[in-house]
Amino acid sequence: MDRVPVRYTDRRPSRVVTTIKVVWHLLAVVGLVAVIGLGWFAAKGLDARDVPGPTETRLSRAARHWLVPSSARNRPNPEAASTEALQDGLAHWADHCASCHGNDGSGKTAMGQGLYPKAPDMRLPDTQQLSDGELFYLIEHGVKITGMPAWTTGTPDGERSSWHLVHFIRKLPSLTEDELTSMEDLNPRGRAEWQALEEERRFLSGTLDVPAPAPGHVH
């Protein structure tokens, strides 16, 4: 009687099955993290007065660093740190940035402290250790889910101003009292403050009884 040959079946899972299992496990982990994140966000609510914890701060700063393209991080500043460049950066900062960051870069302003996360002290190593290219990229492109807007104009002059701002940011830890005082004249002012300054000017010049110019002509 002839023997029937026994056939052995390879019971090891195929590569396709293994890949599918790995993908499903990864999706499960991502889903779990998303659920935990949503729960954490819901528990904290929308109150912007809250202060991020140390773990959230470290993770967000690490993510910000790695989300800036390496080609952008490694860009050198093409503008020389001349007196003119620093003065341009100072004026640009006082007019555009000081509302949130303060003239001195401390972030101790009503608007800066009302953000989430709060405006950082840009004199400290967390900012000063960023590369020139990274600072330029953050100025031009802004940062999502924060109060930092994108200031790009898409023009060579706009980029030049942003590079000058990078030079000025490097100078923030060593600003003098005279420089801080000069910046106060460059800060944005509301109509009431302009009118008060105009009345003060007219009083000092002895022309207080002369009709004041129309508000639209005050510069």
MDTraj code that builds the backbone (N, CA, C; nanometers):
import mdtraj as md
import numpy as np

residues = "MET ASP ARG VAL PRO VAL ARG TYR THR ASP ARG ARG PRO SER ARG VAL VAL THR THR ILE LYS VAL VAL TRP HIS LEU LEU ALA VAL VAL GLY LEU VAL ALA VAL ILE GLY LEU GLY TRP PHE ALA ALA LYS GLY LEU ASP ALA ARG ASP VAL PRO GLY PRO THR GLU THR ARG LEU SER ARG ALA ALA ARG HIS TRP LEU VAL PRO SER SER ALA ARG ASN ARG PRO ASN PRO GLU ALA ALA SER THR GLU ALA LEU GLN ASP GLY LEU ALA HIS TRP ALA ASP HIS CYS ALA SER CYS HIS GLY ASN ASP GLY SER GLY LYS THR ALA MET GLY GLN GLY LEU TYR PRO LYS ALA PRO ASP MET ARG LEU PRO ASP THR GLN GLN LEU SER ASP GLY GLU LEU PHE TYR LEU ILE GLU HIS GLY VAL LYS ILE THR GLY MET PRO ALA TRP THR THR GLY THR PRO ASP GLY GLU ARG SER SER TRP HIS LEU VAL HIS PHE ILE ARG LYS LEU PRO SER LEU THR GLU ASP GLU LEU THR SER MET GLU ASP LEU ASN PRO ARG GLY ARG ALA GLU TRP GLN ALA LEU GLU GLU GLU ARG ARG PHE LEU SER GLY THR LEU ASP VAL PRO ALA PRO ALA PRO GLY HIS VAL HIS".split()
xyz = np.array([
    [0.0854, -0.1194, 0.0000],
    [0.0000, 0.0000, 0.0000],
    [0.0894, 0.1250, 0.0000],
    [0.0654, 0.2119, -0.0981],
    [0.1514, 0.3304, -0.1102],
    [0.1199, 0.4313, -0.0003],
    [0.2284, 0.4882, 0.0511],
    [0.2113, 0.5927, 0.1533],
    [0.1821, 0.7280, 0.0874],
    [0.0873, 0.7983, 0.1486],
    [0.0545, 0.9334, 0.0999],
    [0.1531, 1.0329, 0.1605],
    [0.2265, 1.1070, 0.0777],
    [0.3240, 1.2010, 0.1334],
    [0.2563, 1.3092, 0.2183],
    [0.3159, 1.3386, 0.3330],
    [0.2617, 1.4406, 0.4236],
    [0.3151, 1.5765, 0.3828],
    [0.2249, 1.6732, 0.3668],
    [0.2634, 1.8090, 0.3310],
    [0.2584, 1.8996, 0.4547],
    [0.3676, 1.9669, 0.4775],
    [0.3750, 2.0576, 0.5920],
    [0.3468, 2.1999, 0.5441],
    [0.2561, 2.2661, 0.6141],
    [0.2187, 2.4039, 0.5803],
    [0.2943, 2.5015, 0.6694],
    [0.3529, 2.5990, 0.6070],
    [0.4232, 2.7034, 0.6822],
    [0.3197, 2.7928, 0.7503],
    [0.3124, 2.7779, 0.8846],
    [0.2099, 2.8519, 0.9596],
    [0.2574, 2.9904, 1.0045],
    [0.3769, 3.0316, 0.9664],
    [0.4239, 3.1638, 1.0050],
    [0.3426, 3.2712, 0.9307],
    [0.3065, 3.3801, 0.9992],
    [0.2270, 3.4846, 0.9334],
    [0.3058, 3.5491, 0.8195],
    [0.2367, 3.5842, 0.7179],
    [0.3012, 3.6482, 0.6040],
    [0.3432, 3.7899, 0.6407],
    [0.4293, 3.8479, 0.5588],
    [0.4753, 3.9842, 0.5838],
    [0.3605, 4.0832, 0.5755],
    [0.2662, 4.0592, 0.4876],
    [0.1518, 4.1500, 0.4741],
    [0.0710, 4.1527, 0.6019],
    [0.0444, 4.0330, 0.6577],
    [-0.0324, 4.0259, 0.7824],
    [0.0428, 4.0955, 0.8948],
    [0.1733, 4.0734, 0.9019],
    [0.2539, 4.1369, 1.0064],
    [0.2506, 4.2888, 0.9934],
    [0.2618, 4.3380, 0.8702],
    [0.2578, 4.4821, 0.8468],
    [0.1243, 4.5414, 0.8886],
    [0.0156, 4.4719, 0.8554],
    [-0.1180, 4.5195, 0.8923],
    [-0.1320, 4.5282, 1.0440],
    [-0.0807, 4.4266, 1.1151],
    [-0.0891, 4.4280, 1.2616],
    [-0.0098, 4.5447, 1.3198],
    [0.1090, 4.5690, 1.2644],
    [0.1911, 4.6793, 1.3139],
    [0.1194, 4.8130, 1.2928],
    [0.0605, 4.8294, 1.1731],
    [-0.0107, 4.9534, 1.1429],
    [-0.1278, 4.9732, 1.2379],
    [-0.2024, 4.8639, 1.2639],
    [-0.3163, 4.8747, 1.3543],
    [-0.2721, 4.9117, 1.4954],
    [-0.1604, 4.8550, 1.5395],
    [-0.1095, 4.8893, 1.6721],
    [-0.0684, 5.0362, 1.6793],
    [-0.0035, 5.0822, 1.5729],
    [0.0362, 5.2235, 1.5701],
    [-0.0853, 5.3153, 1.5715],
    [-0.1870, 5.2790, 1.4928],
    [-0.3092, 5.3595, 1.4907],
    [-0.3769, 5.3600, 1.6272],
    [-0.3724, 5.2459, 1.6951],
    [-0.4321, 5.2392, 1.8285],
    [-0.3591, 5.3312, 1.9254],
    [-0.2264, 5.3333, 1.9166],
    [-0.1476, 5.4206, 2.0041],
    [-0.1778, 5.5673, 1.9734],
    [-0.1810, 5.6012, 1.8431],
    [-0.2113, 5.7391, 1.8042],
    [-0.3502, 5.7801, 1.8515],
    [-0.4465, 5.6890, 1.8367],
    [-0.5820, 5.7179, 1.8827],
    [-0.5882, 5.7393, 2.0326],
    [-0.5126, 5.6564, 2.1069],
    [-0.5101, 5.6712, 2.2526],
    [-0.4499, 5.8057, 2.2924],
    [-0.3408, 5.8423, 2.2268],
    [-0.2776, 5.9706, 2.2563],
    [-0.3728, 6.0864, 2.2237],
    [-0.4457, 6.0741, 2.1111],
    [-0.5404, 6.1786, 2.0728],
    [-0.6517, 6.1925, 2.1760],
    [-0.7027, 6.0798, 2.2237],
    [-0.8091, 6.0830, 2.3245],
    [-0.7587, 6.1469, 2.4535],
    [-0.6378, 6.1082, 2.4946],
    [-0.5801, 6.1670, 2.6161],
    [-0.5599, 6.3169, 2.5976],
    [-0.5103, 6.3572, 2.4781],
    [-0.4890, 6.4989, 2.4509],
    [-0.6178, 6.5782, 2.4533],
    [-0.7236, 6.5228, 2.3924],
    [-0.8525, 6.5910, 2.3933],
    [-0.9083, 6.6019, 2.5344],
    [-0.8907, 6.4946, 2.6123],
    [-0.9370, 6.4988, 2.7511],
    [-0.8629, 6.6037, 2.8318],
    [-0.7308, 6.6099, 2.8104],
    [-0.6501, 6.7107, 2.8800],
    [-0.6923, 6.8508, 2.8397],
    [-0.7146, 6.8723, 2.7088],
    [-0.7544, 7.0043, 2.6594],
    [-0.8900, 7.0434, 2.7154],
    [-0.9839, 6.9469, 2.7181],
    [-1.1169, 6.9757, 2.7707],
    [-1.1114, 7.0087, 2.9194],
    [-1.0238, 6.9379, 2.9924],
    [-1.0132, 6.9638, 3.1357],
    [-0.9565, 7.1028, 3.1634],
    [-0.8619, 7.1477, 3.0801],
    [-0.8018, 7.2796, 3.1000],
    [-0.8936, 7.3917, 3.0531],
    [-0.9820, 7.3621, 2.9561],
    [-1.0734, 7.4635, 2.9071],
    [-1.0050, 7.5629, 2.8149],
    [-1.0736, 7.6752, 2.7907],
    [-1.0250, 7.7753, 2.6953],
    [-0.9607, 7.8953, 2.7630],
    [-0.9438, 7.8911, 2.8932],
    [-0.8939, 8.0062, 2.9680],
    [-0.7479, 8.0340, 2.9315],
    [-0.7240, 8.1472, 2.8643],
    [-0.5882, 8.1829, 2.8235],
    [-0.5038, 8.2352, 2.9396],
    [-0.5654, 8.2510, 3.0577],
    [-0.4890, 8.2984, 3.1729],
    [-0.4052, 8.1874, 3.2340],
    [-0.4329, 8.0634, 3.1963],
    [-0.3579, 7.9510, 3.2493],
    [-0.2120, 7.9586, 3.2049],
    [-0.1245, 7.8918, 3.2789],
    [0.0184, 7.8894, 3.2474],
    [0.0583, 7.7479, 3.2076],
    [0.1221, 7.7288, 3.0923],
    [0.1645, 7.5947, 3.0518],
    [0.2600, 7.5346, 3.1546],
    [0.2468, 7.4045, 3.1768],
    [0.3355, 7.3355, 3.2680],
    [0.4727, 7.3132, 3.2055],
    [0.5705, 7.2672, 3.2858],
    [0.7066, 7.2480, 3.2332],
    [0.7141, 7.1431, 3.1234],
    [0.6352, 7.0350, 3.1339],
    [0.6383, 6.9316, 3.0303],
    [0.5836, 6.9848, 2.8991],
    [0.4699, 7.0540, 2.9058],
    [0.4115, 7.1120, 2.7854],
    [0.5070, 7.2129, 2.7220],
    [0.5734, 7.2918, 2.8047],
    [0.6666, 7.3915, 2.7533],
    [0.7831, 7.3264, 2.6817],
    [0.8407, 7.2221, 2.7431],
    [0.9546, 7.1538, 2.6803],
    [0.9140, 7.0885, 2.5492],
    [0.7990, 7.0223, 2.5490],
    [0.7539, 6.9542, 2.4273],
    [0.7229, 7.0534, 2.3159],
    [0.6573, 7.1641, 2.3501],
    [0.6206, 7.2616, 2.2471],
    [0.7446, 7.3287, 2.1894],
    [0.8429, 7.3573, 2.2722],
    [0.9653, 7.4204, 2.2219],
    [1.0466, 7.3225, 2.1374],
    [1.0484, 7.1962, 2.1789],
    [1.1186, 7.0963, 2.0979],
    [1.0501, 7.0790, 1.9629],
    [0.9164, 7.0763, 1.9646],
    [0.8417, 7.0625, 1.8388],
    [0.8650, 7.1838, 1.7500],
    [0.8649, 7.3025, 1.8085],
    [0.8892, 7.4241, 1.7306],
    [1.0262, 7.4182, 1.6642],
    [1.1252, 7.3712, 1.7394],
    [1.2611, 7.3643, 1.6841],
    [1.2682, 7.2693, 1.5650],
    [1.2110, 7.1502, 1.5795],
    [1.2237, 7.0494, 1.4747],
    [1.1298, 7.0741, 1.3576],
    [1.0257, 7.1543, 1.3787],
    [0.9353, 7.1860, 1.2682],
    [0.9870, 7.2994, 1.1804],
    [1.0902, 7.3681, 1.2264],
    [1.1571, 7.4650, 1.1395],
    [1.2510, 7.3864, 1.0484],
    [1.2368, 7.3976, 0.9173],
    [1.3227, 7.3205, 0.8261],
    [1.4711, 7.3442, 0.8559],
    [1.5500, 7.2386, 0.8465],
    [1.6928, 7.2510, 0.8772],
    [1.7608, 7.3524, 0.7856],
    [1.7140, 7.3612, 0.6609],
    [1.7729, 7.4585, 0.5691],
    [1.7499, 7.6005, 0.6177],
    [1.6347, 7.6245, 0.6824],
    [1.6049, 7.7571, 0.7369],
    [1.6848, 7.7823, 0.8649],
    [1.6956, 7.6796, 0.9508],
    [1.7709, 7.6946, 1.0756],
    [1.9165, 7.7290, 1.0497],
    [1.9717, 7.6769, 0.9429],
    [2.1145, 7.6926, 0.9162],
    [2.1471, 7.8153, 0.8311],
    [2.0463, 7.8963, 0.7975],
    [2.0727, 8.0159, 0.7168],
    [2.1489, 8.1198, 0.7984],
    [2.2577, 8.1715, 0.7456],
    [2.3272, 8.2804, 0.8152],
    [2.2574, 8.4130, 0.7882],
    [2.2808, 8.5074, 0.8744],
    [2.2233, 8.6403, 0.8565],
    [2.3016, 8.7130, 0.7469],
    [2.2356, 8.7466, 0.6355],
    [2.3081, 8.8120, 0.5263],
    [2.3327, 8.9601, 0.5511],
    [2.2719, 9.0169, 0.6554],
    [2.2852, 9.1595, 0.6848],
    [2.3910, 9.1806, 0.7933],
    [2.4828, 9.2689, 0.7690],
    [2.5852, 9.2996, 0.8678],
    [2.5225, 9.3713, 0.9881],
    [2.5788, 9.3472, 1.1059],
    [2.5259, 9.4086, 1.2289],
    [2.5782, 9.5511, 1.2422],
    [2.5426, 9.6352, 1.1469],
    [2.5868, 9.7745, 1.1465],
    [2.4988, 9.8581, 1.2391],
    [2.5445, 9.9811, 1.2650],
    [2.4645, 10.0734, 1.3463],
    [2.3294, 10.0999, 1.2807],
    [2.3302, 10.1135, 1.1483],
    [2.2055, 10.1391, 1.0755],
    [2.1090, 10.0206, 1.0867],
    [2.1626, 9.8992, 1.0754],
    [2.0781, 9.7805, 1.0849],
    [2.0164, 9.7688, 1.2243],
    [2.0955, 9.7965, 1.3278],
    [2.0446, 9.7882, 1.4644],
    [1.9397, 9.8966, 1.4907],
    [1.9605, 10.0160, 1.4378],
    [1.8615, 10.1226, 1.4557],
    [1.7317, 10.0888, 1.3832],
    [1.7437, 10.0291, 1.2647],
    [1.6241, 9.9879, 1.1921],
    [1.5502, 9.8785, 1.2687],
    [1.6269, 9.7824, 1.3238],
    [1.5642, 9.6772, 1.4041],
    [1.4985, 9.7324, 1.5288],
    [1.5638, 9.8296, 1.5939],
    [1.5068, 9.8928, 1.7138],
    [1.3741, 9.9603, 1.6817],
    [1.3714, 10.0381, 1.5728],
    [1.2486, 10.1093, 1.5358],
    [1.1379, 10.0109, 1.4980],
    [1.1749, 9.9059, 1.4242],
    [1.0762, 9.8055, 1.3828],
    [1.0195, 9.7334, 1.5048],
    [1.1059, 9.6999, 1.5988],
    [1.0628, 9.6323, 1.7215],
    [0.9671, 9.7201, 1.8015],
    [1.0050, 9.8478, 1.8201],
    [0.9222, 9.9381, 1.8998],
    [0.7846, 9.9562, 1.8377],
    [0.7773, 9.9576, 1.7053],
    [0.6508, 9.9834, 1.6370],
    [0.5660, 9.8581, 1.6198],
    [0.6291, 9.7415, 1.5984],
    [0.5540, 9.6207, 1.5655],
    [0.5509, 9.5156, 1.6775],
    [0.6555, 9.5085, 1.7585],
    [0.6718, 9.3946, 1.8497],
    [0.6504, 9.4285, 1.9968],
    [0.6756, 9.5546, 2.0330],
    [0.6761, 9.5906, 2.1745],
    [0.5396, 9.5776, 2.2412],
    [0.4312, 9.5821, 2.1643],
    [0.2974, 9.5700, 2.2247],
    [0.2834, 9.4393, 2.3009],
    [0.3440, 9.3334, 2.2504],
    [0.3392, 9.2032, 2.3176],
    [0.4662, 9.1749, 2.3967],
    [0.5824, 9.2056, 2.3373],
    [0.7097, 9.1653, 2.3966],
    [0.7723, 9.2709, 2.4863],
    [0.7199, 9.3948, 2.4846],
    [0.7810, 9.5018, 2.5621],
    [0.9024, 9.5578, 2.4909],
    [0.9344, 9.6838, 2.5171],
    [1.0537, 9.7425, 2.4562],
    [1.1798, 9.6663, 2.4956],
    [1.1823, 9.6154, 2.6186],
    [1.3023, 9.5470, 2.6673],
    [1.3038, 9.3978, 2.6362],
    [1.1965, 9.3454, 2.5723],
    [1.1916, 9.2035, 2.5384],
    [1.1481, 9.1135, 2.6513],
    [1.1061, 9.1706, 2.7642],
    [1.0688, 9.0900, 2.8807],
    [0.9343, 9.0202, 2.8649],
    [0.8485, 9.0718, 2.7741],
    [0.7142, 9.0160, 2.7591],
    [0.6170, 9.0624, 2.8654],
    [0.6612, 9.1517, 2.9538],
    [0.5762, 9.1971, 3.0640],
    [0.4860, 9.3120, 3.0191],
    [0.3942, 9.2816, 2.9293],
    [0.2943, 9.3785, 2.8850],
    [0.1564, 9.3170, 2.9053],
    [0.0543, 9.4024, 2.9061],
    [-0.0816, 9.3523, 2.9246],
    [-0.1181, 9.2512, 2.8163],
    [-0.0813, 9.2812, 2.6913],
    [-0.1133, 9.1904, 2.5821],
    [-0.0287, 9.0638, 2.5877],
    [0.1001, 9.0800, 2.6141],
    [0.1897, 8.9644, 2.6184],
    [0.1534, 8.8674, 2.7283],
    [0.1117, 8.9178, 2.8439],
    [0.0766, 8.8308, 2.9552],
    [-0.0638, 8.7727, 2.9417],
    [-0.1414, 8.8250, 2.8450],
    [-0.2755, 8.7715, 2.8219],
    [-0.2792, 8.6613, 2.7182],
    [-0.1641, 8.6293, 2.6594],
    [-0.1577, 8.5242, 2.5576],
    [-0.1397, 8.3878, 2.6218],
    [-0.1662, 8.2830, 2.5414],
    [-0.1353, 8.1462, 2.5856],
    [-0.0616, 8.0755, 2.4721],
    [0.0648, 8.0400, 2.4919],
    [0.1463, 8.0702, 2.6110],
    [0.1831, 8.2179, 2.6163],
    [0.2204, 8.2630, 2.7359],
    [0.2525, 8.4031, 2.7535],
    [0.3789, 8.4376, 2.6750],
    [0.3887, 8.5645, 2.6355],
    [0.5071, 8.6092, 2.5612],
    [0.6319, 8.5809, 2.6444],
    [0.7321, 8.5170, 2.5868],
    [0.8508, 8.4800, 2.6653],
    [0.9427, 8.5998, 2.6882],
    [1.0317, 8.5850, 2.7836],
    [1.1375, 8.6831, 2.8041],
    [1.2465, 8.6514, 2.7017],
    [1.2554, 8.7336, 2.5981],
    [1.3440, 8.7031, 2.4864],
    [1.4895, 8.7374, 2.5143],
    [1.5176, 8.7851, 2.6356],
    [1.6557, 8.8087, 2.6759],
    [1.7211, 8.6821, 2.7298],
    [1.6397, 8.5805, 2.7569],
    [1.6892, 8.4583, 2.8202],
    [1.7412, 8.3590, 2.7167],
    [1.8193, 8.2583, 2.7634],
    [1.8802, 8.1619, 2.6706],
    [1.7821, 8.0880, 2.5816],
    [1.6581, 8.0648, 2.6279],
    [1.5622, 7.9917, 2.5450],
    [1.5438, 8.0573, 2.4091],
    [1.5567, 8.1894, 2.4040],
    [1.5484, 8.2620, 2.2763],
    [1.6861, 8.2901, 2.2185],
    [1.7782, 8.3349, 2.3035],
    [1.9093, 8.3759, 2.2549],
    [1.9902, 8.2603, 2.1966],
    [1.9596, 8.1358, 2.2362],
    [2.0328, 8.0210, 2.1841],
    [1.9790, 7.9722, 2.0490],
    [1.8667, 8.0275, 2.0044],
    [1.8173, 7.9932, 1.8715],
    [1.9122, 8.0496, 1.7665],
    [1.9220, 7.9821, 1.6539],
    [2.0087, 8.0313, 1.5468],
    [1.9457, 8.1532, 1.4806],
    [2.0280, 8.2294, 1.4088],
    [1.9761, 8.3452, 1.3357],
    [1.8690, 8.3026, 1.2356],
    [1.8958, 8.1919, 1.1661],
    [1.7996, 8.1437, 1.0674],
    [1.6675, 8.1043, 1.1302],
    [1.6736, 8.0459, 1.2506],
    [1.5511, 8.0048, 1.3194],
    [1.4697, 8.1268, 1.3628],
    [1.5365, 8.2281, 1.4165],
    [1.4666, 8.3503, 1.4549],
    [1.4020, 8.4159, 1.3332],
    [1.4760, 8.4220, 1.2230],
    [1.4221, 8.4812, 1.1010],
    [1.2985, 8.4057, 1.0545],
    [1.3045, 8.2730, 1.0572],
    [1.1912, 8.1909, 1.0121],
    [1.0690, 8.2159, 1.0999],
    [1.0876, 8.2244, 1.2305],
    [0.9749, 8.2461, 1.3214],
    [0.9147, 8.3850, 1.3022],
    [0.9978, 8.4848, 1.2742],
    [0.9462, 8.6194, 1.2486],
    [0.8647, 8.6207, 1.1194],
    [0.9184, 8.5586, 1.0154],
    [0.8544, 8.5618, 0.8855],
    [0.7278, 8.4757, 0.8797],
    [0.7315, 8.3582, 0.9444],
    [0.6222, 8.2616, 0.9296],
    [0.5281, 8.2544, 1.0502],
    [0.5687, 8.3091, 1.1646],
    [0.4840, 8.3006, 1.2819],
    [0.4807, 8.1601, 1.3396],
    [0.3985, 8.1403, 1.4432],
    [0.3856, 8.0100, 1.5090],
    [0.2378, 7.9822, 1.5316],
    [0.1896, 7.8718, 1.4769],
    [0.0484, 7.8368, 1.4937],
    [0.0128, 7.8143, 1.6404],
    [-0.1145, 7.8379, 1.6725],
    [-0.1728, 7.8129, 1.8048],
    [-0.0989, 7.8923, 1.9121],
    [-0.0416, 8.0059, 1.8750],
    [0.0156, 8.0992, 1.9718],
    [-0.0262, 8.2386, 1.9263],
    [0.0202, 8.3404, 1.9963],
    [-0.0110, 8.4763, 1.9544],
    [0.0902, 8.5329, 1.8564],
    [0.1855, 8.4496, 1.8108],
    [0.2906, 8.5004, 1.7220],
    [0.2437, 8.4995, 1.5774],
    [0.2226, 8.6182, 1.5174],
    [0.1760, 8.6239, 1.3782],
    [0.2919, 8.6113, 1.2803],
    [0.2591, 8.5896, 1.1545],
    [0.3588, 8.5896, 1.0476],
    [0.3740, 8.7316, 0.9960],
    [0.4980, 8.7831, 0.9960],
    [0.5211, 8.9207, 0.9557],
    [0.5749, 8.9331, 0.8136],
    [0.5778, 8.8232, 0.7392],
    [0.6354, 8.8288, 0.6061],
    [0.5559, 8.9216, 0.5141],
    [0.6284, 8.9916, 0.4288],
    [0.5653, 9.0739, 0.3263],
    [0.5899, 9.0169, 0.1877],
    [0.6786, 8.9164, 0.1797],
    [0.7092, 8.8569, 0.0504],
    [0.7964, 8.9449, -0.0375],
    [0.8635, 9.0432, 0.0246],
    [0.9473, 9.1345, -0.0523],
    [1.0899, 9.1327, 0.0032],
    [1.1899, 9.1675, -0.0786],
    [1.3282, 9.1759, -0.0291],
    [1.3429, 9.2759, 0.0857],
    [1.2726, 9.3896, 0.0776],
    [1.2803, 9.4889, 0.1854],
    [1.2237, 9.4327, 0.3155],
    [1.1150, 9.3556, 0.3036],
    [1.0570, 9.2949, 0.4229],
    [1.1516, 9.1946, 0.4862],
    [1.2176, 9.1136, 0.4060],
    [1.3146, 9.0173, 0.4588],
    [1.4322, 9.0892, 0.5236],
    [1.4757, 9.1983, 0.4613],
    [1.5876, 9.2745, 0.5185],
    [1.5505, 9.3270, 0.6573],
    [1.4281, 9.3756, 0.6715],
    [1.3831, 9.4250, 0.8026],
    [1.3784, 9.3126, 0.9054],
    [1.3384, 9.1931, 0.8623],
    [1.3338, 9.0795, 0.9551],
    [1.4743, 9.0398, 0.9993],
    [1.5704, 9.0432, 0.9081],
    [1.7092, 9.0135, 0.9456],
    [1.7624, 9.1199, 1.0408],
    [1.7240, 9.2468, 1.0212],
    [1.7638, 9.3518, 1.1142],
    [1.7025, 9.3269, 1.2518],
    [1.5794, 9.2769, 1.2535],
    [1.5162, 9.2418, 1.3816],
    [1.5943, 9.1330, 1.4533],
    [1.6470, 9.0377, 1.3782],
    [1.7284, 8.9314, 1.4392],
    [1.8488, 8.9927, 1.5104],
    [1.9155, 9.0890, 1.4453],
    [2.0281, 9.1572, 1.5101],
    [1.9824, 9.2282, 1.6370],
    [1.8656, 9.2929, 1.6303],
    [1.8180, 9.3654, 1.7476],
    [1.7832, 9.2695, 1.8612],
    [1.7253, 9.1537, 1.8290],
    [1.6925, 9.0547, 1.9328],
    [1.8191, 9.0125, 2.0067],
    [1.9307, 9.0005, 1.9358],
    [2.0578, 8.9674, 2.0009],
    [2.1015, 9.0765, 2.0983],
    [2.0563, 9.1992, 2.0728],
    [2.0964, 9.3127, 2.1561],
    [2.0066, 9.3324, 2.2788],
    [1.8915, 9.2650, 2.2816],
    [1.7949, 9.2866, 2.3899],
    [1.8562, 9.2758, 2.5306],
    [1.9438, 9.1765, 2.5575],
    [1.9976, 9.1666, 2.6947],
    [2.0852, 9.2840, 2.7357],
    [2.1306, 9.3651, 2.6405],
    [2.2235, 9.4725, 2.6742],
    [2.1709, 9.6113, 2.6372],
    [2.0402, 9.6271, 2.6228],
    [1.9836, 9.7578, 2.5899],
    [2.0118, 9.8583, 2.7018],
    [2.0426, 9.9808, 2.6642],
    [2.0689, 10.0855, 2.7619],
    [1.9405, 10.1612, 2.7940],
    [1.9434, 10.2365, 2.9025],
    [1.8275, 10.3176, 2.9411],
    [1.7956, 10.4215, 2.8344],
    [1.8991, 10.4783, 2.7743],
    [1.8754, 10.5775, 2.6688],
    [1.8046, 10.5147, 2.5497],
    [1.8431, 10.3933, 2.5129],
    [1.7786, 10.3258, 2.4006],
    [1.6333, 10.2923, 2.4330],
    [1.6084, 10.2484, 2.5556],
    [1.4715, 10.2182, 2.5957],
    [1.3855, 10.3448, 2.5955],
    [1.4429, 10.4569, 2.6388],
    [1.3687, 10.5825, 2.6385],
    [1.3359, 10.6263, 2.4964],
    [1.4331, 10.6109, 2.4052],
    [1.4086, 10.6506, 2.2664],
    [1.2999, 10.5653, 2.2021],
    [1.2869, 10.4400, 2.2459],
    [1.1855, 10.3514, 2.1890],
    [1.0448, 10.3930, 2.2277],
    [1.0308, 10.4607, 2.3414],
    [0.8977, 10.5025, 2.3855],
    [0.8339, 10.5984, 2.2854],
    [0.9163, 10.6789, 2.2183],
    [0.8632, 10.7719, 2.1180],
    [0.8228, 10.7006, 1.9902],
    [0.8647, 10.5751, 1.9741],
    [0.8345, 10.4989, 1.8531],
    [0.7201, 10.4008, 1.8732],
    [0.6763, 10.3829, 1.9978],
    [0.5671, 10.2895, 2.0253],
    [0.4356, 10.3417, 1.9686],
    [0.3467, 10.2533, 1.9231],
    [0.2151, 10.2959, 1.8732],
    [0.1354, 10.3680, 1.9824],
    [0.0612, 10.4704, 1.9421],
    [-0.0188, 10.5476, 2.0370],
    [-0.1612, 10.5604, 1.9851],
    [-0.2545, 10.5649, 2.0780],
    [-0.3936, 10.5872, 2.0424],
    [-0.4220, 10.7351, 2.0223],
    [-0.5437, 10.7652, 1.9743],
    [-0.5821, 10.9037, 1.9457],
    [-0.5739, 10.9919, 2.0705],
    [-0.6205, 10.9413, 2.1855],
    [-0.6217, 11.0223, 2.3072],
    [-0.4791, 11.0595, 2.3490],
    [-0.3863, 10.9653, 2.3349],
    [-0.2487, 10.9935, 2.3744],
    [-0.1852, 11.0951, 2.2798],
    [-0.2162, 11.0829, 2.1496],
    [-0.1639, 11.1812, 2.0549],
    [-0.2176, 11.3213, 2.0865],
    [-0.3455, 11.3303, 2.1215],
    [-0.4034, 11.4609, 2.1530],
    [-0.3399, 11.5199, 2.2786],
    [-0.3131, 11.4350, 2.3784],
    [-0.2487, 11.4835, 2.5005],
    [-0.1079, 11.5335, 2.4711],
    [-0.0345, 11.4611, 2.3864],
    [0.0997, 11.5053, 2.3498],
    [0.0963, 11.6362, 2.2722],
    [-0.0041, 11.6491, 2.1841],
    [-0.0160, 11.7715, 2.1056],
    [-0.0478, 11.8898, 2.1965],
    [-0.1340, 11.8718, 2.2954],
    [-0.1654, 11.9796, 2.3886],
    [-0.0426, 12.0167, 2.4710],
    [0.0356, 11.9160, 2.5104],
    [0.1574, 11.9435, 2.5857],
    [0.2561, 12.0239, 2.4997],
    [0.2682, 11.9843, 2.3724],
    [0.3589, 12.0558, 2.2822],
    [0.3149, 12.2013, 2.2654],
    [0.1839, 12.2227, 2.2470],
    [0.1320, 12.3580, 2.2267],
    [0.1486, 12.4418, 2.3532],
    [0.1316, 12.3812, 2.4701],
    [0.1496, 12.4529, 2.5967],
    [0.2944, 12.4981, 2.6119],
    [0.3879, 12.4071, 2.5823],
    [0.5297, 12.4410, 2.5971],
    [0.5745, 12.5445, 2.4943],
    [0.5091, 12.5448, 2.3774],
    [0.5474, 12.6409, 2.2738],
    [0.4705, 12.7719, 2.2840],
    [0.3786, 12.7813, 2.3801],
    [0.3028, 12.9034, 2.3994],
    [0.1929, 12.9241, 2.2981],
    [0.1469, 12.8195, 2.2332],
    [0.0417, 12.8323, 2.1310],
    [-0.0838, 12.7572, 2.1712],
    [-0.1086, 12.7436, 2.3005],
    [-0.2213, 12.6637, 2.3465],
    [-0.3540, 12.7218, 2.3022],
    [-0.3627, 12.8576, 2.2880],
    [-0.4885, 12.9200, 2.2488],
    [-0.5117, 12.9166, 2.0983],
    [-0.4116, 12.8706, 2.0229],
    [-0.4271, 12.8600, 1.8789],
    [-0.5020, 12.7311, 1.8477],
    [-0.6021, 12.7348, 1.7587],
    [-0.6779, 12.6121, 1.7275],
    [-0.5839, 12.4980, 1.6872],
    [-0.6098, 12.3813, 1.7441],
    [-0.5267, 12.2651, 1.7159],
    [-0.5574, 12.2114, 1.5766],
    [-0.4599, 12.1493, 1.5106],
    [-0.4871, 12.0904, 1.3794],
    [-0.5864, 11.9757, 1.3905],
    [-0.6484, 11.9433, 1.2793],
    [-0.7449, 11.8333, 1.2768],
    [-0.6734, 11.7045, 1.3194],
    [-0.7466, 11.6136, 1.3904],
    [-0.6832, 11.4898, 1.4372],
    [-0.6149, 11.4100, 1.3286],
    [-0.6704, 11.4143, 1.2083],
    [-0.6125, 11.3358, 1.0997],
    [-0.4784, 11.3869, 1.0549],
    [-0.4411, 11.5125, 1.0971],
    [-0.3140, 11.5704, 1.0542],
    [-0.2082, 11.5602, 1.1618],
    [-0.2400, 11.4939, 1.2726],
    [-0.1415, 11.4771, 1.3794],
    [-0.0524, 11.3593, 1.3450],
    [0.0786, 11.3787, 1.3475],
    [0.1726, 11.2724, 1.3148],
    [0.2636, 11.2481, 1.4334],
])
top = md.Topology()
chain = top.add_chain()
for i, resn in enumerate(residues, 1):
    res = top.add_residue(resn, chain, resSeq=i)
    for name in ("N", "CA", "C"):
        top.add_atom(name, md.element.get_by_symbol(name[0]), res)
traj = md.Trajectory(xyz[None], top)
